[in-house]
Amino acid sequence: MPALEKSTSQAPIKEIRDKTLMQRIWRDAKMNRYVYLMLLPVVLYYAVFHYGPMYGVQIAFKDYSAALGFAGSPWVGFKYFEEFFNSFFFWRIVRNTLLLSLYELLFAFPAPIILALLMNEIRQHFFKRAVQTITYIPHFISIVVIVGMLVDFLARDGLINNILGMFGVEAVAYLREPEWFRTIYITSGIWQGVGWGTIIYLAAISNIDPSLYEAAKVDGANKWRQVLHITIPGITSTIIILLILQMGSIMSVSTDKILLMYNSSTYETADVIGTYVYRKGLLESNYSYSTAIGLFNSLINFSLLILANRVSRRMSETKLW
């Protein structure tokens, strides 16, 4: 009986608490209605184009047929996952994906950091703005145009071969040589993205307290010492956050760029998970198989993101959540 009386007395308290919470939410929504109104298109975008398509993930576990639809297609369990893991192309596309991502992490990721540190030391405003403009412009060039430039410049009769031919170097069709693909992909990516990535680090550097540099000068620290002990530690949190995000997409290289660059002669080093999914899903209409591969890729990215954030949280105070 005492327990029953206690539960009945707590019921009105819970109702009052829920009613108060709803009133508070309604009051906040009414007060900030314009902010929520501006947020609505973003929420709708993610709901329609990111969360809505998750419903179709189920076809990775079905023998999907467009005529039968999602509900009518029979379940096959992990059949297509096993088929992918036992495929002749499994290790090739996983190796190529990991190598391209690793090279981006080793060369492309530090490039904007280095450029930002160098640009921060420039004192001539005209020269600094000129460098910023020159490095930013490639970011706004379409990938289609970028690849078109690569095709023209790196063709057997292109600009690069014409220049090298003046020094007696034999002409090479670089985009048809598998051993050249990764180098071209990474270097062109650095050229296109280094200026844009620098913006974030320059903004982080601008938030460093100038008095720290003044104190360092008084103590006799040169430019290198100031960069090493003030600038780099000052932007470490930004570097870690971007590194965590990079780890979360390590299995998702730029598929659209690779599709424009590669050909059958460079599959050995250029074929990645994204391009394999494109060929199997869109060209061969093997939707269940390609969805299984895409789901496997997403799970690996998600796991790496969680792992990177957990390691960062244990080793430093910087984390995504």
Disulfide bonds with the S-S distance in Angstrom:
none
